[in-house]
Amino acid sequence: MTRYKLINNISGWIVFAVSAIVYLLTIEPTASFWDCGEFITQAYKLEVGHPPGAPIFMLVGNLFTQLTQDPSQVAKMVNIMSALLSAFTILFLFWTITHLTRKLIIAEEGKNLNTGQTIAVIGSGLVGALVYTFSDTFWFSAVEGEVYAFSSMLTALVFWLILKWEDNADKPHSDKWIVLIAYVMGLSIGVHLLNLLCIPAIVLVYYFKKNDAPDWKGGIKALLLSFGLIIILMWGIIPGFAKVGGWFELFFVNSLGFSYHTGVFVYIILLAAVIGWSLYETLFPKGSEKRAKISFFLSLAITGILFIGSNGWIWLLLIATAAYFIFKYKKLEIKFINLAVTSLMVILIGFSAYALIPIRSNANPPLDLNKPEDIFSLGSFLNREQYGQTPLIYGTTYSSQLERNANGSISQKGEKTSYQKIVKSSPDQKDRYEKVTTPIYKYSDTMLFPRMHSTSGNPSFKNHSLGYEQWGGVTDLSKKPTFWQNLKFLFSYQINQMYWRYFMWNFSGRQNDIQGHGEITSGNWITGIPFFDQHVLGLGPQDNIAPDIVDNKGHNKYYMLPLLLGIIGILYQLQLKKRGKQSFAVVFMLFFMTGLAIILYLNQTPYEPRERDYAYAGSFYAFTIWVGMGVTGISYFLRRYIKNTTAAAALATVATLFVPIQMASQNWDDHDRSGRTLARDTGMNYLSCVGENAILFTNGDNDTYPLWYVQETEGFRTDVRVTNLSFLQTEWYVDQLARQAYESEPLPIRWTSYQYAGKAGSAAYIITKKEIEDALRNNNIPPVSFGSYYDMNSFRDTLSLSRIMENLRTGENIQPKNPFNTGDMPVIPGDVLSLDVDTTQVDWKGLAAKPSHKMYIDLKGKSYLSFNEQMILEFLDNINDGHWQRPIHFATTITPSLYMKLENHNFSLNGLTYQVVPGTPLFNGVNIEVAYDNMVNKFRWGGLEKNPDIYVDETCRRMLSTHRLYFTQLVDALIAAGENEKALTALDKVTTMIPSSAVTYSTDGLLFARAYYRLDEREKAETLIDDISDRINRNLDWFVRLNPVQLSNSLSDVVYNNITPLMLITNIYQQHNQEKYRIMIDDLLQRAQSFYSLGISYVGDTLLKEITDGSIRGYYSIPADDTLQRATEEETMQKALGMMQRFNPRLLEQYQQQAQ
């Protein structure tokens, strides 16, 4: 046994070293996109990120950041932390597999393994651990600064710890392993709650070890107990601490008049005293059983475990149940109470890391999301209340509407009460909390187990409804879904699309790294076996596959070998009867709880903004345990033919080691992020595009977090105030913007905190005089009565923005009485606002704009202004008063609806940002001097400038495509201004820095080609076009080989990604190369005919319409004396019309009617 332990330990550390080397070689040297920039910033400066926070991650990450003096290396150190933690995950996985496999092999504990059995066990650990090392999802998380690598390590650790307890359960003091597990659980709360899902598997291990004759009834009871423990942790201790602490805080501050936080300090002291008392009564001889039980009961109460939820009847039930169990249940031993209280204590010790969040929030760091500086805001922060609640058991459906009372008001079923600090009118005002109530509305069409729960009030409902039609088979969104439609959506989308697809990425193969929404060409799982992928999975012909699929670095083939190994491991486990089934139950619960159980809990809506496979890494971890056991299963099978057990085990191990080797060879190129710095460089590029002390509006994760990272961590352009418009709806964010941050001055906000308190998130109605007159008239109110409802003199065609903002600040607004039911909402009495611009004080040359005495803001078409839009107008008004000395910019990636129509007359492109200018922008809205300098001289290229072959994933490709897009605007503006030399320099720069090998060209490359033609660089233009047309034609050659159903489901891909670029090529050739234009027309007509023959008339019609319209435009743009070129266009037109006559006479009739 000693020899086996030595081999097992050494092998485990070898696997650790291999995985650590792999991850350290492939980590990203700086921050990645999405949340990574935020988490790295949190770790470096202990700032407060998005709920529910990750204080343990912050503290450990901060330790790693202390190992460098260079701020540019901070992100790399946090990424190294993720890599090493991931390697420890692999280490614990190896030891978990060898432990479970050894238990299956030996008949009784303590029996020594022979050489063949040892090889089989170690081989199982090696193969299983290495398969997970090189798996798609885990490798992705292992090389970036996110919480999932840390969470995976803690999951692996607690599961391994319960197995260590199993080995030592009959020895004295074995409960120390249980206490250690509880402590790690407490720590894990400060990283991610996924770790708590291990509890059912842990409880089963405990149950099987403690019962000599376990049965299914006992197993069910054990599982129910484990679910209860999850409830106690997730809905008891975590929110309960803030709930009970809040009661103390409210009493001491509001009732007794103490200062803020006094009640919390008293609560913490009392909590420690009660738990200490309970430990004393259970540990020392002077303790009594009665006092031990009383103190145990109080411990449960003071931690909030007995106050789960918000229903008083549930609290009474929990109190009564706990009292009966503690005081009446005769089998309750002091030893159990001691173990329970000790475990509770260490959980709270781990959980106490959350004290970091309010401590740092009270320090007012620049990054302080949600401002959780007191016990009430901390409770909201921990409960993730800003994200809302998703119905699980009973709730809304897509057809649900707000119910209304007889008088038309919205019906309420209750209200949620919370407390917040008062906004003081003077510094000497006493501390106090005020009550805040949030109504809970009633909805119609609610149902049991709602899976399609998004309602029309959701901003993303349009996308969600398309998904309900696609995956739920919904045909009428006005009718409540049937239960079967709910189940169809559950299985087809939530389980198949959002779990099974990810599972098979890791154990079968992946089509590409493009986010998939059910298309045949994006993000599907594959096997690499052509017949299976074509005929079983329905992914089209597998020879001469479209280059957009097969040339993608994320095209990985494992031939289902890891999956088959896992299935063999399951079968091997189950055939061992009792001990095998027990082992299977344990692993299965880990597999289920970290996979399908999460699916049921999240209740996801369609069209997520990114792939979510990282959330199910624990489930894939569990399956690799079976993958490892598959090696032993094969070894046992081989023993039927090879009598030498050592040879059979060695052969099984060597043969199956090729599985992780195959995975490594397939996955390396799309998981190697070394040399890629695009997230950091994108943040720097945005900030380089704005002037000194600028305000820069952003909105999404990837145009905000990279900017915060380079400012907060690397200290780059800290004079710029990055302002996220999503957060600008909240009071706490406006508070932060009104403060100095590094070199960035406070934002120009005249509102006092007292004025905007309670208004954040509120809208201001826009009502015009005509709308009032029409509404009053429709209500039979005579015009003579207008004055009794409104001051009609206030309603004007154009309103002063300064006056409107003064009204909104002071509350001196026109409050309508009738017929508009606006409640307490302020009213803006017009839909055009104006600013008076002092043209003598504005630097018009620097703004690249023509002077204008007036700046107009057009609100036509809007019925209200959201609070963040009111704040934008506040900034504009005050910046105008400062004569536009402080630049104000919008990121180009912001949704245009947030531009407030300023893009029509007041945007000037500076690179990746639009600067708001009070006059008319020059050069078609491009500040060519500033934009050229920013984009050509200052932009960084994410590592592509050093190695054009670095891996560029889909998120990076989108960002680089954004760079290309605004280069096309710059180049066009330069050409229009006669700056041809600069235009050529800019073109050469972008095509060199972002080559097609990194991001395939589409419309962007064709716009570059057209610009090259205009600059008389024909060779460069045609090289680009040839590259694009060759790829598109190979794509289309594959598409036309699909069956009609597959092709019909791929029409958007065919048209938008392939046909549209081809038509642009045709247009370019029409203007610059007549010979290739004629060839192109013939090819397109052939394409149209082939689509018609396949029954896909939509694509054929699209091609013919584009050809015909293009030839008509071309004909009339040609001088009348150029008869040869006109004849070419006329011939083209006749060919297209002739094909219309053959395939779609109705389309021809439309053109004939237009001609008449």
N, C-alpha and C positions, 0 to 999 in steps of 0.2 A: 504493500500500500504506500509505503514511504517513497519507493521508486516511482510509482505512478504519480504521486503528488508532485515530485520534482519535475517529471516530464511535463505534466499538466501546467505547472507554473511557468516553466521555461517556454513552453509552446505559446502560452498566453501572452507572455511579454514579447515574443517574436512577432506574433500577430499584431500586437500593439505597435511595435516598431514599424512594421510594414505599413500599416494604415496611417500612422503619424507621418511617415516620410511621404506617402502619397498625398495626403492632405496638405502638408506644408509646402510641397512642390507646386500645388495647384491652387493655393489660396489667392484671392484677389489682393493686390498690394495696397489697396485703399478701400474706401467705402463702396458698397454696391447700391443698386437702386432699391426702391420701396422703403421699408422701415429701417434699413441698416444704418443709414446716415444718422437717423434720430437715435438709435440705440447706442451707437458709438459715441455720440455727443453726450448722452446720458452717462455713459461709463466714464468718460474723460473728465467732465466737470460736475458730475452728479446733479444734472439738471432733470427736470420732471417731464417725462414724455407722455404719450397717450395712455389712457386707462387700459388695464388696471395697474399699469406700472410694473416694473421688474427690479425691485431693489437689490435682490441677491445678485442678479446679473450685473447691475450697476456697480456693486461693491467689488465683486471678483474682477470684473472688467477694468475697474479703476486700478486694481492691483497690477494688472498686466500693463496698463498705460504708464505706470511709474517706471517701467523698465526702459523707457526711452526718453531722451531730452528733446527729441525732434518732433514737433507737432505733426509733421507730415507722415511720421511713422506710427502715430497713435492708432489709426485704423488697422494697420497691419498687425499690431500687437493684439488688438481685440480679435482679429481674424485668426491669429495664431492660437489664441485661447479657444476659439471654436474648434479649430483643427485638433488640438490636444484633447479637449473634452470629447470630441467625436472618436478619437482613438481610444480613449478610456471606455467609451460605449462599446466599441468592438472587443476590447479586452473582457469586459463583463459578459458580453454575448458569448464569447468563446468559452468562458468558464461556466456559463449557464448551460450551454449545449452539452459540454462534456459531463457536467453534473447529471443532467436529465438522462443522457444516453447511458452513462455508467449505471444509473439506477435501473434502467431497463434491461441491461445486460446481466448484471449479477442477480442471483436469486435471493441473496440476503445481504444485509449491510455488513461491511467490514471484510467481505471476501475479496481476496486479491485477484486482479485481472491477469490473464495470461498475455503473452506477447501479441497474439492476434487480436484479442479484445482491446488491448491498449491502443494498438494502431487504429482500430476501427473507431474508438472513442475520440482519440486525438484527431484523426482524419475528419470525423464529423464536425468537430469544433473548428478545424481549419477551413473546411469548405463552407460551412454555414457562415462563419464570421467574415470570410473574404467575399462571399456573395453579397453580404450586406455592406461591406466596405465599398464595393464598386457599384452598388445599386444606384439608380438614377436619383431618387428622391433624397436619400441620406447624404450622398456625395454633394449634392447641391447645397444642402444646409451646412455641411461640414466646413465649407471654405468661405463663409461670409459671417459678418458680425451680427447675428440674429440670435433670438432666444431658443430656437428649436434644437440647436446642437447641445446646448446646456440642458434643456428639458429632456432630450433623449438620453443623455448620460445619467441623469437622476432616475429616469425610468428604469434603465438597465441596472443601476446600482441597487434600487430598492428590491427589484425582482431577484437579483443575485443574493441580496442579504437574507431574504426569506428562505432561500435554498441553503444558505449557511446556517440559519437557525434550524432548518430541518436536519442538518447533519449533527447538530449539537443539542437538539431539543431535550434529550434525556439526561443531559449533563447539568450540574449545578449552575445557577446563574445564566441559564440559556435565555431568560427573558431580556437580557441586555440587547439581544439582536432585535427584539420587538421594539424596544425603546429607541434604538438607533434608527430603525425604519421610520418610526414616528417623527424623529427629529429631521430626517431627510425629507419626509413629507412636508413638515413645517417649512423647511428651507425652499422646497419646490414651489410652494405657493408664491414665493417671491421671484419665481422665474416664469412658470406657466402652470396652469391647472391641469394640463394633460396628465401629469404624474399621478394624480389622484385616481385615475382610471385603472391603475394597477391593483387597487384594493380587492376586487373580487377574486383575482387570481391568487393574491397573497392569502386571503381568507380560506380559499380551497386547500392550499398547501397546509395551512394550519389545521384545518378540519381533517384531512386525510391522515396527517401525522398523529393527531391526538385521538383518533378513533380506530380501534382494531378492526371493527366491522362496519365501515361506512356504507351507507345506502343512499338511494336517490332522494329519499325524503330528507335525510340529514343534509345532503348536498344542497337541496333547495333552500332549507332553513339557513344554511351557511351563506348562500348567495343573497338571500333577503337581508341577512345581517350586514353583509358587505355593502349592499345598496344603502342601507341605513347609515353606515359609516360615511359613505360619500355624501349623503344628505347632511349629516352632522358637520362635515368639514366645509362643504360648498355653500350650504344655506344656513348653517348654524354658526360655526366659529368665525368664518370670514366676515359675513355681514353683521353677525351678532356682537362682535367686539365694538363696532361703530354704533350699533343700535343701543346697547346698554350704556356704553360710554357717553352717548348722546344724551341719555336720560340724566346721567349725573351732571353733565355739562350744562344742560338746560336748567337744572335745579340750582346749581351753584351760581350761575351767571345771572339768569333772569329772576330767580326767586330770592337768592341771598345777596345779590349785588356784587359778587366777586368778578375779577377780570377774566378775560377769555382764557381758556385752557385749564382753569383751576379745577373744574369738575373732572376733566380727563385725568389730571394728575392724581386726584383723589381716587378715581376709579382704578387706575393702574396699581396704586399702592394697596388698595383693598383687594384687588384681584390677586396680587402676589401674596398678600397675607392669608387669604382663604386657601389658596393652593398650598402654601407653606404649612398652614395648620393641618390640612388633610394629609400631607406627607408625614408630618410629625406624628399624627395619630396612628398612621399605618406602619411606621418604621421603628418607633421606639417603644420599649416595654411599658412606659407610663401611659401610652395611648389607650383609649377605650374604643370598643367596637361601635358604641352608640355615637360618640363624638366623631368617629371616622366616617360613619354614614351621613351624619348631618353635614360635615364639612365637604363630603363628596357631592351631596345634593346641592349645596351652595356653590360649589365649583362649577357644576353643570349650569346653574342658573346665571351666575355672574359672567360666564363666558358667552352667554346668549344662546346656548344649545337648546334651552327650553323655550326660546322665543322665536322659533323659525316662522317665517312669513309675517303677515300683518293682521291675522285674524285672531281675536281674543279667545275664541272657543278652541282653536287649535292649541294656543298656549296653555289653556287649562287642561286639555287632554294630555299634552306632553308633561306638564307638571304632575298630574295625577299618575300617569304611567311611570314616570321616573320615581316618584315617591313610593309607589307600590313595589317596584322592583328593588329599590334600595332598602326599604324598611320592612317589607313583608316577605320577600323572596328568601327562603331559608338557605338555599345553596350558595348565596352570595358570600364569598370569602374575602377576608381582609387582604389577602394576597392579590386578588383580582382588583380590588379598589386601589391598592397601591400601584399596580401596573397601569390601571386606567388613568389615575391622576398623574403619575410620572409621565406617561405618554402625552397626556394633555399639556403638561408643563413644557415638555420639549417641543411640542408642536407650536405652542405660543412663543417659545424662545426663538424658533425659526421664523415664525410669523412676525415677530417684533422688528424684523428688518424693515417692515413697512413704516416704522417711525421715521425712517429716512425721508419719506415722501413729504409729509407736512413740515418737517424740519427744513428741508431745502426749499419748499414752496414759500415758507415764511421769509426766506432770504431773498425772495423776488429775483431769481435768476432770469436771464433773457428768455430761456426756454422753460416755460412753466405752464404746461397745458392743463386746463381746467382749474388751476389754482386751488389744489386741495390742501388748504392751510389750516382747516379746523376739522373737528371730528365729523361734522355733518357733510361737508364737501368731500372729506376722505371716504365716507360711506358711499356717497354717490359715485366716487372715483372707483372704489373697489367693485361696486355692482355694475360698472360699465353702463350707467343709466343713459349716457348721451347717445348710445347706439340703439336704444329702444328695446322692446321685448318681442321675441318671436313666439307665436302660439305653438304649443306642443300637443296638449291634450284636447283643448277646445278653443276655438277662436274664429277669426275672420277668414273669408275666402275672397277670390278676386271679384265677386259680384257684390260684396258687402258694401253698404252705404251707411253713412251716419243716420241714425234714427232721429226724428224730430218730433217735438211736442205739437199739440194742437195749435199753438200760437206761432209755430215756425221755428222756435228755438231748438238748439241741439239738445237731445236727451242725454242725461248723465246717469251713470249707474253708481257713481261714487266719486271720491277724490283722493288724491295722494298728498299726504302732508309731509313737508320737510321744513328745515329751518336754515336760515342764513344770517350772516352778520348784517346788522343795520348799516346803512350808509349814513355816516355822521355828518351833520350840518356844521359841526364845530369840533375841534380836537378834544375839548374838555367834556364832550358828551359821554355818558357812561356806556360801558360795553353792554351789548344786549343782542339777542337773536330775535329775528322776526319770523313769524310763521308764513310759509309759502304753500299755497295749495294748487295742485294741478288737477284739473278735471279729468275723469276717466269716462270716455264717451261710450254710448251704446251703439252697436252695429247690427245691421240686419244680415240675414243669410249666413249666420255663424253655423259651425258644424263640428262634429267630433273628429279628432285626428286630422286637422287641416294641413295639407301639404302645399296647396296652392293658395297661399295666404296673403299675398301682396294685393293691396287695394288701390283704387284709382287715385287716392291721395298721395301715393308714393311717387316721388319724382322719376323713378325708374320703371314705373308701371308699364309704359309702352313696350319696353324690352321684355319685361317679365311676361306680359300677356302673349307676346310672340312665342316665348318659351313654353307657356301653358298650352298653346295650340300645337306646337311641335311635339312636345313630349307627353302631354296629358290628353291629347286627342280632343281638345276643347274646340267646339264650333260656335258657341254662343256665350260670350263673356257676360251677358246680362243675367244668365241663369246660374244658380248655385251648382257647383260641380257635384256629381254623384260620388259615392264612396269609392266606386270602382275607378273612376277617373283619378281620384286622389291616389289610389294604389298604383295606377298605371304611371303617374308622374313620379311616385316614390321609386318604383323599380326602374323605369326607363331613364329618368334623369338623375335623381339623387343617389341611387345605388349604382346604376350602370355607368352613367356619364361621369359622375363625381366621386366614384370610389373604385369600381371594378376596372375602369379604364386606367386609373393611376396604378392600381395593383398590378395590372398586366404590363404597364411600362417597366416595372421593376423585375418582373419574372418571365416575361415573354419577349418584349421588344417594343420599340417606339417608332412611330412613323416619321415624325419630325418635331421640332421644338416650337411649332406654331400653335397658339392657343386654339383649341377646337370647340366648336359649338354644334357638333353633329355633322359637319361637312365630311365628305369622303376624302378630302385632301389635307385635313389639318388635325394634328394632335391625336390621332387614333393609335390604338395598340396594334402591333403586328407580331408575327412569329418569325418572319424571314423565310418561311416555307411557301414558295409561290402558289402552289395549289390551294393551300389552306387560306392564305391571305386573299386570294381572288375569289374562291368559290364559297368559303365558309364565312369569312368576315365581310365579303362583298366590297373589297377595296379596289376593284378594277384590275386590269391586266398587270401582271408583275414583271413583264419583260418590257424594256424600253420605257421605264416609268418616267413620268414627268420630272424634269430637272428640279422644279420647285420642291419636289418631295425627296428625290433620291440624292440630290446634291447638298441637302441640308445636313449639317454636322450632327443634328439630333436624330438622324435616321440610324437607329441601333437595332441590331438583330441578335437575339439570344436563342432562337429556335425552340423556345419554350423549355429549355433544359432546366433552368432553375425551378420552374413550375413543376415539371415532372419529378425532380428530386424531392420537392416538398410533398407532393402527393405520395411518393414512395415512403417518405418519412411518416406521413399520417397512417398509411396502411400498415407499416411496420409497427407503429405504436399501438394501433387498435388490435392487431392480431396477438398481442401479448396479454390479452384478457384483462384481469383485474388491475395489475400495476400499470399496464399500458393505457387502459381507459382512464384511470385516475390522472396519469400524466397528460393524456390528451385533453381532459377537462380543464386542467390548469392552463395549458398553453392556449386552448381555444378561448377561454375567458379573457386572457390577455389580448388575443387576436381580435375578439369581438368588441371588447370594450374600447379599444384604441382605434377601431375602424368603423364598423357598422353602427355602433352605439353613438358615435360622434355624428354620423350622418343623420340619425333620428333626432338627435338633440339640436343640431344646427338648423335643420329644416331650411336648407338653402334655396334661394330664388335663382331663376335662370340667368345666364349671361353674367357670371361673376367677372370682375375687372381683371382677374388673373387666375392662373391655374392654382388649385388649392391642395395639391398632393402632399405638401409638407405637413399638413395637419394630421395625416394618417401614417406618419413614419413609424409610430409605435406598433401599428398593425403589421406593417411590413417586417419590422423587427421580429415580431412573434412568428411570422411565417418562416423566417430564415432559421428558426430553431428546428422546424420540420425539415427544411432543406438540409440542414446538417445531419439530422437523424436519417435522412435518405441514404447517406453514405453507409451507415451501419446496416440499413435495410438491404442495400445492394450486396454488401459483404456477406450477409446471411444467405442471400439468394445464391451467390457464387459458391458457397460452401457445399451446395448440392453437387457441384461439378469439380470443385477443387478441394480435396480433402484437407490440405494444409491450411489451417485457419489463418496463419500469418500471411501466406501468399494471397489468400482471398481478400483479406483486409487491406493489404498493400495495393493490390490491383484496383480495388474499389476506390481507395483514396487517390491514387495517381490518376485514374481515369476521370474521376469527378473534379479533380483540381482544374481540369481544362474548362470547367464551367465558369468559375470566377476569372480565369485568364481571358476567356472569350469576352466576358462582360467588361473587363478592364480595357481590352483592345478596342471595343466598340464605344465605350463611354469616355475615354480619355479626352478626345478632341473637343467634346461639348461640355466637359466639366473642368477643363484646365483654364483657370482665369488668370494665371500668372501673366503679368505684363499688361493687363487691362485696367485702365484708370478712367473709364468713360464717365462713371457717375460723378466722381470728383471733378473731372474736367468740364462736364456739362454744367455743374453748379458754378464753376469759375467763369465759364463762357457767358452764362446769364448775367452774372454780377459785373463782368467786364463791359457789358453793353449799356450800363447806366452811369450817370454822372455822379459827382461827389454829393454825399448826403441824400441820395435819392430814395424815393419810396417805390418799391417794386411789388406789384400785386401778383400773387400766384394763386393757384387753387387746388391742384392735385398733389398726390404724394410725390411724384417724380419731378415736379417742378418746384417743390418746396424742400423736401428733406435733403437733397444734395446741396442746396444753397445754405441751409442751416448748418450742415456738416462743415462746409469749407469756412464758414464764418466762425462758428463756435469752436471748432477743433483746430483748424489750420490758420485761423486768424486772418483770413483773406477778405478784404473789402468789408470790414466791420462798420464802415460808415453808412452802409446801405441798410435800409429797414425793409426786410422781406415781410410782406403782409399777406397772410393767407386769407382769402375772401370767405372761405368756409367758416373759419374761426371768427371772422369779423362780425358775425351775428351775435356774439356773446359779450357780456359785460366784462368778464375777466380778461378777455383779450384786448378790449379797448383800454382797460386799466394799464395793461402792459405797454401798449403802444404810446400811451401818454407819458411814459417814463423814458429817460435817457437809457440807451443801450450801447455800451462801448463808445465809439465816436459818433454814433447815429443820434441826432437830436430827437427829442420827443416829436411825435407826429402832431401836425397842427390841428388840434381838437379844442374847440372853444366850449364844448359841453363839459360841465363839471360832472363828477361821478354821481352827484346828487340828482342831476338832470336826466342822465341816461339810465339811472337805476330803475330796473323793472321794465325798461323799454326795449332792451336787447331782444332781438328776435321778433319785435313787433313791426308791423308794416304801417305805412302812411298811404291812405287812399288818394288816388288821382281822379278828380272829378271836374269835368269842364262845365261851363255855363250851359252849353247846349244839352248836355246829359241831364242837368238839373231841370231845365225847362221841359225836356221831353218826359222825364219821370213825373214831375208835378202835374203836367198836363194829362198824362196817362192815369193819374190818380184823381182826376177831376178837380184839381185845385186851381182856382182862377189865377191868372197872371198877376192880378192886383195883390195877391197874398204872398208873392215871392219874398217880399221883404221880411215877413214874419218868420221865415225859415232861414234865410241866408242874407248876409251882407253882399248883395249882388255886385257892388262896386269892387269887391275883392277878386272877382273872376275876370281874368283878362286873357287875351290871346298869348301874351308873353309876360312871364313873371320874373321878377328879380330873384336870382338864386340866393343872394345874401339875405333878402327879406324872408324868403321861405325857410332858410336854415335858422334864422333868428326865431321864427315862429315855432319850428320844431324843437328848438332848444328850450324855449321858455314855456311852451305849452299854450301860447296865445294863438291857438288855431281856430279856424272856423269849424265848429262842431255841428254837423247836420242833425236835424231833428227828424226829418221825414222827407222823402220816403226811403232814404238810404239807411239801412240798419248797420252803422259802422261802430256802434258801441263807443269805446273810449279811443278809437283810432283817430289820429289827426288826419286832416284833409289838406291836400295840395290843390288849390283851386285853378288848375290849368295844366296843360301838358307840354308847354315849351318854356324852358328856363333860360335866363340870359345872365351873362357876366359882363360888366364894363371893364375893358382892358385898357390900361394906361400904356399906350403904344410907345411913349417916350422912354419908358423904364424897362422895356423888355429887350433881351438880347435876341433879336430876330435871326441874325446870322447863325448864332450858335444853335438855335432851334430849327434852322432850315425851313422857315415858314414866312409867308407874306404877312405883313402887319394887318391887324384887324382890330377895330375898336370894340367889337362885340364878339362874344363867344356864346353860341347857342347849344343847349342840351335838349334834344328832342325826346320827349317821353311818349309820343303818340303810339298807341297800341298797347301801352301798359296800363293796367288798372290799379296798380299799387307799386310802391317802392319798398323793398325789403330793408331791414335795418342796415345790412352791409352796404346797400346802394346809397342809403342816406349818409353813411359815413364817407363813402367815396365822394359824394357831393360836398360834404363838409371839408374834406381835404382840398378839393378843387377850389372852393370858395376862398379858403384861407391862403392857399398857394397863390391865387390870383392877387390877393391883397399884398403878398410879398413879391409881386411882379415876376413870378415864375422863376425865381432864383433857385428854388428847390425842385429838382426834376421829379416827375411822377411818371411811372411806367407800368404797363401791363405786360406780363409774359405772353408770348405769342401762342402758347399752348392752352391758354384759358379758353373755356367755352365762350363763343362769341356772344351769347345772350347776356354775359356779365360785362360786356364792353359798354353797355348803355348807349349804343349807337354812336359812340365817339369815333369809332373806326371810319365812319362815313366822311368826316370832315376834319378830324383833329388828331389823327394818328400819324406818327412819323417813325418808320422802321429804323432801329439802331443796330439790328443784328437779330438777337432772339427776343427782343423786347420792342414794344411800341411805346414811344414817348408821347404823352399828351401835350399838344401845342395849342395855344389859343388862337392862332391864325390858320391860314391855308397852307398845308405842307407843300414843299417843293418836290420836284423830281418824282411825281407819281406816288408821293407818300413815303419816299425813302430818303433818309439823311445820308446821301451817298458818301460824303467825306467821313463822317463818324462811323457809319456802317462798314465801309471798306476797311478802315483802320482796325475796327474791332474784329471783323470776320477773317481778314487776310493776315493781319499781324498779331492779333492777341489770342485768337481761338486756339484751344488745345484739342487734341484729337484722340484722346482715350487710349493711347498706346499704338494706334494704327500707323502713326508716323515712324515708329521704330520697327514694327512687325505687322505687315498687312494681313498676316495669317492668324492673328489672335482670334479667339472665339468671341463672336458677337451674337448674343442671344436675341430673342424677339424684342425684349424691352430695349436693348441697346440699338437694335436696328430701327425701331420706331424713333428713338432720339436722334440717330444719325440721319434718318430720312427727314426729320424736322430741320436739321442743319442744311441739308441739301435744298429743301423747299425755299428757305429764305435766301440762299445763295442765288436761286433763279430770279428772285425779285431784285436783288442787288445788281445782278448782271444786266437785267433788262433796263433798270434805271440808269446804269452807267452807259449803256449803249445809247439810250435815248438822250443822255446828256453829252454825247460825243466823246466819252472817255473810253475809247475802244481798247487802249493799251491796258488800262486798269481792269476792264471787263475780262480781257483775255487772261490776265494774271489771276483774277478771282476764279475763273473757270478752271484753269490748270490746277490751282490750289485745291479746290474741292474735289475734283476728279482724281487727283493724286492721293489726297488724304483719306478719302472714303471710296476705295476702289470697289468694283463690282464683286470682287472675291469676298469682300466683307459684307456688303449690302447690295443685293442684286438690283440693277436699275429697272425702273418702270417708267412712269410718266416723267419723273424727275430727270432721268437720263436723257429722255427725248427733248425736254426743254433745254438741257445743256447742248444737245446736238443742234437744235435750231439756232441757239445763240452762236455756236461755233460757225455755222453756215453764214450767219449775218456778219461774222468777223472774218469771213473768207478763209476759215480753217476747215476745208472740206474733208481732209483726211481724218482729222479728229472727230468730226461730226459723223462720218460714215462708219468709223470704227465703233463708236457708241451704238449707232443704230443697228449695225450688223450683230453686235453682241446681244442686244435686246431682242431683235426679231428672231434670231436663231433660237434663243431660249423659249420665246413665246410660241414659235411654230412647233417646237418639240413638245411643249405643253399641250397644244391643241391636237397634235397627232395622237397623244395619249387620250385626251378627252373624247375624241370621236370614236374610240374603241370601247368606251363604256356602254353598258346596256342602257336602254331608254330611261329607266327609272333613275339610275345613278346619274346619268347626264342631266336629267330634269332637276335633280336636287343640287346640281353643281352650276346652275346657270349664272348665279351672281359671280362666281369665281371665273367662269368662262368669259363673261362680258366685261366685268370691271377690271379684272387683272390681266386679261389677254386681248379681247377684241378692242377695247377702248385704246390701249397703247398702239395696237396695229393701225387703227384709224388715224391716230396722231402721226404715226410714221408716214402714212399716206399723205396727210396734209403737208408735212415737211417736204417730202419728195415733190409734191405738186408745185411747191414754190421754188425748189432748189435743184431738182434733178428729174427732168422729164422722162428720161429713159427708165430709171428705176421706178418712177411713178406708174408707168404703163405696166411694167412687170408686176408691181404690187397690186394694181387693180385686178389683173387676171388671177393672181393668187387668191385675192379676197373673194372674187366671184366664184372661184372653185370651192373655197371654204363655205360660202353661202349655200352652194348646191349640195355639198356633203351634209350640212346640218338639215337642210330640207329633206334629204333622202332618209335621214335618221328620225324624222318626225319632230325635230326641234325647230319649229318655224319661228319661234321668238328670236333666236340668234340669227337665222337667215334674214328675217325682216330687219333686224337691227343693222346688219351689214349692208343690205341693199339701201336702206334709208340713208345711212351715213355716206355711202358711195354716191348716191344720187344728189343729196344735198351738197356734198362737197364739190361735185362736178358742176352743179348749178352756180354755186358761189364762185368757183374758179372761172367758169365761162364768162360771167359778167365782170370779173375783175381784170380780165385780159383785154388789152387795147383792141379796138375793132380791126386794126390793120394787121394784127398777128393772127392771120387766118389758120396757120398750121396748128398753133396751140389750141385755138378755139375748136378746131376740128377734132383734136384729141379729146377735149372735154365733152364734145357732143357725142363722140363715139362711146366714151365711157358711160354717159348718161343713157344712151340707147341700149347698151348691153345690160345695164342694171334694170331698166324698164322692161326689157324683153324677158329677163328672168322673173320679174314680178308678174308679168302676164302668164308665165308658165306655172309659177308656184303660189302666187297670192294675188289674184286679179283685183280683189278689193283694195289692196294697197295701191295698185296701179290707178284705180279709179280715184283715189284720194289725190294723187298727183295731177291727174287730168283735170279734176275739179279746181285745184289750185291754179293750174295754168289758165283756165277759163276766167 
